[in-house]
C-alpha cells in the first residue's frame, strides 16, 4: 500500500471516529515525527493528546453554556478589603470544591449589594473549570419553570433536571414574594437533591426566616459585614439608616 493510500486511510479512520482535531493535526504531526525521528508510540501520543485537548475544551465550553452563569466574575475578583469581616479562609476552603464532593450546601444571607451573587457565581465558575456540571437559576425562574412543568405534565422530568447538576445555584430567594406553590417547588428541588448534589443559595430574607430554610439546607454559620461593593473597585459602600455597614452571612453544612 502506498504512503498516500495509508495517509488517506488514516484520515478516513479519524473522521469515522469523529476525531476531527487529530485529523486536522495529522499532516503536521507526521512531518514533526519524521524530522524529530519520533517512535510510533511518541507520534501516537502526540496525536491523541491533540484530540484529548480539543475534546476537553469542547466539554468545558459545553459545561459553561449549560451553567448559564450571569457574569464572568470569579472568586479572585471578590474584594475582601471591601468586606473585611468575610472569613477568607472559609471562602478559600469553599474554593477547593470539597463541599461539592461532600454534597454540602452553601447559604449566603444578606441585603442586596454585599456580594452574595458574586460569591455564588464565583463558586459556579470554579466548579465549571473543574469539570463539574453546574446550573444557575434565580428562585423566580425556578418557580416559573416548575409551574409550567406542573401545568404541562412534566413535573418529574423537571425535578430530574434540577437533581442532575453537581452544583445548583439558586439566586435571589426572597427578592420577590413566592406563592405557596412556588415555595413548595423550591423545597421539592432541595429534597430531590438531598445527598446527591450541592446547592449554593443566596437570599435577602431576615435571619430568622432564612434559618428555617437553613435547617433543611445549611447551617454552620459565619457572619460578616462590610461594604456593598465587593468587586475590586474601591468605595466606602452604603450604610443603612443606623449608619452601619450592610452585612452578609455565609452558612454551610453537609446534610445529615
Backbone torsions as a table, in degrees:
resi	resn	phi	psi	omega
1	UNK	NA	132.1	-177.5
2	UNK	-71.1	161.4	178.7
3	UNK	-60.8	-37.4	-179.8
4	UNK	-65.0	-41.7	179.9
5	UNK	-65.5	-40.4	179.1
6	UNK	-63.6	-42.4	179.5
7	UNK	-62.2	-44.1	179.1
8	UNK	-63.9	-36.9	177.0
9	UNK	-65.9	-41.2	176.8
10	UNK	-58.8	-46.3	178.8
11	UNK	-60.3	-41.6	-178.9
12	UNK	-66.2	-40.7	178.7
13	UNK	-62.8	-44.7	-179.5
14	UNK	-64.6	-38.6	178.1
15	UNK	-66.2	-41.3	179.5
16	UNK	-62.7	-37.9	178.9
17	UNK	-82.0	2.5	-180.0
18	UNK	59.0	37.2	177.1
19	UNK	-99.2	68.6	-172.4
20	UNK	-65.2	-38.2	-179.4
21	UNK	-64.7	-42.2	178.6
22	UNK	-65.6	-38.2	178.8
23	UNK	-63.1	-41.7	179.3
24	UNK	-68.3	-33.5	-177.6
25	UNK	-83.6	-12.5	-173.5
26	UNK	-54.6	-49.8	-178.3
27	UNK	-59.0	-46.2	-179.7
28	UNK	-65.7	-38.9	179.7
29	UNK	-69.3	-35.7	175.4
30	UNK	-63.0	-45.4	178.2
31	UNK	-61.2	-43.2	-179.8
32	UNK	-64.5	-40.1	-179.4
33	UNK	-62.8	-38.7	179.5
34	UNK	-68.4	-47.2	-177.9
35	UNK	-66.4	-40.0	-178.4
36	UNK	-88.5	-1.0	-179.8
37	UNK	53.2	49.4	-179.5
38	UNK	-75.2	150.8	172.8
39	UNK	-73.2	166.1	177.4
40	UNK	-59.3	-39.8	179.9
41	UNK	-63.2	-45.1	-178.8
42	UNK	-65.4	-40.2	177.3
43	UNK	-61.6	-46.4	-178.1
44	UNK	-65.1	-38.4	179.3
45	UNK	-62.9	-42.8	179.7
46	UNK	-65.6	-40.9	-178.4
47	UNK	-66.6	-44.8	-179.8
48	UNK	-69.1	-34.0	177.6
49	UNK	-62.0	-35.5	176.6
50	UNK	-62.7	-44.3	-179.9
51	UNK	-67.7	-42.0	179.5
52	UNK	-60.6	-43.1	179.4
53	UNK	-62.9	-39.9	179.4
54	UNK	-67.6	-42.0	178.8
55	UNK	-63.9	-42.6	179.9
56	UNK	-63.6	-40.0	178.5
57	UNK	-64.5	-42.4	177.7
58	UNK	-64.7	-39.1	179.8
59	UNK	-64.1	-43.1	179.5
60	UNK	-67.0	-37.5	177.1
61	UNK	-64.5	-38.8	177.5
62	UNK	-65.7	-41.2	177.0
63	UNK	-61.8	-40.3	-179.5
64	UNK	-65.9	-41.0	178.5
65	UNK	-64.9	-43.9	-178.9
66	UNK	-64.6	-36.9	-176.1
67	UNK	-61.8	-31.8	177.6
68	UNK	57.7	36.2	179.6
69	UNK	-66.8	135.7	-169.4
70	UNK	-81.0	-9.5	-178.6
71	UNK	-150.5	161.1	-178.2
72	UNK	-87.2	2.1	-173.1
73	UNK	-66.9	136.6	177.1
74	UNK	-109.5	175.5	178.3
75	UNK	-61.7	-28.3	178.9
76	UNK	-67.0	-20.8	179.9
77	UNK	-83.2	-10.7	-178.5
78	UNK	-73.0	128.8	-176.4
79	UNK	-93.5	99.3	-178.7
80	UNK	-69.6	-21.7	177.6
81	UNK	-70.2	-25.2	176.8
82	UNK	-82.9	-16.0	175.9
83	UNK	-128.3	68.8	-170.1
84	UNK	-63.5	-20.4	-178.9
85	UNK	-93.4	3.6	174.6
86	UNK	-68.1	134.0	177.4
87	UNK	-77.7	95.8	-177.0
88	UNK	-62.2	-32.0	179.4
89	UNK	-63.2	-37.8	178.9
90	UNK	-69.1	-40.9	177.6
91	UNK	-62.5	-41.4	177.1
92	UNK	-62.5	-37.3	177.2
93	UNK	-65.5	-42.1	176.6
94	UNK	-61.7	-34.7	-178.4
95	UNK	-65.5	-19.9	175.8
96	UNK	-72.5	-16.3	178.7
97	UNK	68.6	16.8	174.8
98	UNK	-64.2	-27.1	178.8
99	UNK	-63.4	-28.9	177.0
100	UNK	-74.2	-41.2	177.4
101	UNK	-59.6	-33.1	-178.3
102	UNK	-92.8	5.4	-176.7
103	UNK	55.3	42.0	178.6
104	UNK	-91.9	144.4	179.0
105	UNK	-101.7	150.5	-179.3
106	UNK	-121.6	129.6	-179.4
107	UNK	-122.0	120.8	179.3
108	UNK	-111.1	120.7	-173.8
109	UNK	-119.6	132.4	176.0
110	UNK	167.2	168.4	179.8
111	UNK	-71.9	170.3	-179.8
112	UNK	-60.9	144.2	171.0
113	UNK	90.9	6.6	-177.3
114	UNK	-100.0	-0.5	173.9
115	UNK	105.9	13.2	-179.3
116	UNK	-60.9	-52.6	-178.2
117	UNK	-63.4	-38.9	-178.7
118	UNK	-62.5	-42.4	177.4
119	UNK	-65.6	-43.7	-179.5
120	UNK	-63.4	-43.4	178.9
121	UNK	-67.0	-37.4	176.3
122	UNK	-60.1	-41.1	175.2
123	UNK	-63.4	-37.5	178.0
124	UNK	-62.2	-45.3	178.0
125	UNK	-62.8	-38.9	178.4
126	UNK	-63.2	-40.7	179.8
127	UNK	-66.4	-42.3	178.0
128	UNK	-62.1	-43.8	179.6
129	UNK	-62.0	-27.6	178.6
130	UNK	-86.5	3.6	178.0
131	UNK	83.2	19.2	-178.5
132	UNK	-97.3	135.9	178.9
133	UNK	-69.1	124.2	-172.8
134	UNK	-133.3	148.0	177.1
135	UNK	-143.5	134.4	178.2
136	UNK	-109.0	137.3	173.2
137	UNK	-151.2	153.3	168.6
138	UNK	-85.1	159.7	178.6
139	UNK	-61.7	-37.8	-179.4
140	UNK	-65.1	-43.0	178.7
141	UNK	-66.2	-38.9	177.9
142	UNK	-61.7	-45.2	-179.6
143	UNK	-62.9	-42.8	-179.8
144	UNK	-64.2	-40.6	-180.0
145	UNK	-66.1	-41.4	178.4
146	UNK	-65.4	-37.4	178.6
147	UNK	-63.6	-45.1	178.8
148	UNK	-63.2	-40.1	-179.4
149	UNK	-62.8	-40.7	179.3
150	UNK	-65.2	-39.8	-179.4
151	UNK	-68.6	-32.1	-174.6
152	UNK	-99.9	5.2	178.3
153	UNK	74.4	28.1	-178.9
154	UNK	-116.4	26.5	-175.0
155	UNK	-60.8	-47.9	-177.7
156	UNK	-62.6	-40.3	179.0
157	UNK	-63.6	-41.5	-179.5
158	UNK	-67.5	-39.5	177.0
159	UNK	-62.4	-39.5	177.5
160	UNK	-65.4	-36.2	178.3
161	UNK	-61.1	-47.7	-178.2
162	UNK	-73.6	-20.2	177.5
163	UNK	-82.2	-12.4	-172.5
164	UNK	-75.1	-47.9	-173.8
165	UNK	-62.8	147.9	174.1
166	UNK	-65.4	-35.8	177.9
167	UNK	-129.5	123.9	175.3
168	UNK	-111.8	123.1	178.4
169	UNK	-102.8	119.7	177.3
170	UNK	-113.5	111.1	-173.0
171	UNK	-102.5	151.3	169.2
172	UNK	66.4	37.3	172.4
173	UNK	-69.1	123.2	-179.8
174	UNK	97.3	-10.1	178.5
175	UNK	-69.8	-35.1	174.3
176	UNK	-121.2	140.9	179.5
177	UNK	-64.9	133.4	179.4
178	UNK	-103.2	129.1	174.2
179	UNK	-64.1	167.8	-174.1
180	UNK	-57.7	-41.4	-177.9
181	UNK	-68.5	-31.6	177.9
182	UNK	-69.9	-42.6	177.1
183	UNK	-62.4	-38.6	177.9
184	UNK	-64.2	-37.4	178.4
185	UNK	-64.6	-40.7	178.8
186	UNK	-59.8	-47.9	-179.6
187	UNK	-69.1	-28.6	175.1
188	UNK	-65.3	-41.1	177.2
189	UNK	-61.8	-43.7	179.3
190	UNK	-59.9	-45.8	-178.0
191	UNK	-68.4	-33.4	178.3
192	UNK	-64.6	-29.6	-176.9
193	UNK	-91.0	-0.2	-176.1
194	UNK	-56.5	123.3	-179.7
195	UNK	65.0	8.1	-179.5
196	UNK	-109.6	-30.9	-177.6
197	UNK	-166.0	169.5	-176.7
198	UNK	-96.3	152.9	173.5
199	UNK	-123.1	133.2	167.9
200	UNK	-110.8	115.6	-173.3
201	UNK	-121.2	134.5	175.7
202	UNK	-113.8	143.9	-178.8
203	UNK	-153.6	149.9	172.5
204	UNK	-106.2	14.1	178.1
205	UNK	-63.7	154.9	173.9
206	UNK	-59.8	155.5	-175.2
207	UNK	-56.9	-42.0	-178.3
208	UNK	-62.2	-44.8	179.5
209	UNK	-66.7	-42.1	-178.3
210	UNK	-63.6	-34.3	-177.8
211	UNK	-70.6	-21.1	173.4
212	UNK	-65.5	-36.1	173.0
213	UNK	-73.4	-37.7	-177.3
214	UNK	-59.3	-31.8	179.6
215	UNK	-63.9	-25.5	175.8
216	UNK	-93.3	-36.0	-169.5
217	UNK	-105.2	-48.4	-172.0
218	UNK	-159.4	150.6	168.8
219	UNK	-140.4	-131.7	-178.2
220	UNK	51.3	71.5	-163.5
221	UNK	-85.5	144.1	172.0
222	UNK	-133.2	120.5	178.8
223	UNK	-97.8	139.7	169.0
224	UNK	-150.7	150.0	-178.9
225	UNK	-125.3	159.4	179.2
226	UNK	168.9	-166.0	-176.3
227	UNK	-67.9	155.6	174.3
228	UNK	-76.6	-8.1	175.0
229	UNK	-98.6	124.3	-179.1
230	UNK	-117.7	-10.3	173.1
231	UNK	-81.7	168.7	-177.8
232	UNK	-80.7	73.0	-178.1
233	UNK	-139.3	12.2	173.6
234	UNK	72.0	-164.9	179.2
235	UNK	98.2	154.8	-177.4
236	UNK	-89.5	-16.8	178.7
237	UNK	82.9	158.1	-179.9
238	UNK	-78.3	157.6	174.5
239	UNK	-123.6	153.3	177.3
240	UNK	-81.4	-177.3	-172.6
241	UNK	-64.0	-23.5	179.3
242	UNK	-89.0	3.3	175.6
243	UNK	86.8	6.9	-179.9
244	UNK	-92.3	151.4	174.1
245	UNK	-68.3	146.1	177.2
246	UNK	-68.2	152.1	-173.6
247	UNK	-124.3	165.4	178.6
248	UNK	-138.2	138.7	178.9
249	UNK	-118.0	132.6	-179.9
250	UNK	-110.7	130.5	-179.7
251	UNK	-130.6	145.4	176.4
252	UNK	-152.6	150.0	-178.4
253	UNK	-165.2	142.1	170.6
254	UNK	-80.9	140.6	-179.6
255	UNK	-64.3	149.5	-179.9
256	UNK	-79.4	NA	NA
